[in-house]
């Protein structure tokens, strides 16, 4: 099972809100998810980002691949840098 971290669209027409979810790659965009790890609202200024960092790092460490958009959201939140540091510490120690 290839696991992805990607966005699930919620909200009304022309008023999108997104949930950051962990899901099997073959599932549809708004289908059943494995776990919800945060949300993203691009309509606020600045955009609202709320992520459970410990769960995001867990899924990254076990091999879940973030989509391009989620990867950029993680970079803004500082999660990708934390992931790189954690991966380096496990490789060297």
NORKAMO-V489735 format. One record per helix or strand. SS is the DSSP state (H for helix, E for strand). FROM is the first residue (numbers start at 1). TO is the last residue. If there is no record, write none. Layout:
ss=SS from=FROM to=TO
ss=SS from=FROM to=TO
This chain:
ss=E from=3 to=12
ss=E from=15 to=24
ss=E from=35 to=41
ss=E from=48 to=51
ss=H from=53 to=61
ss=E from=65 to=66
ss=H from=68 to=77
ss=H from=79 to=92
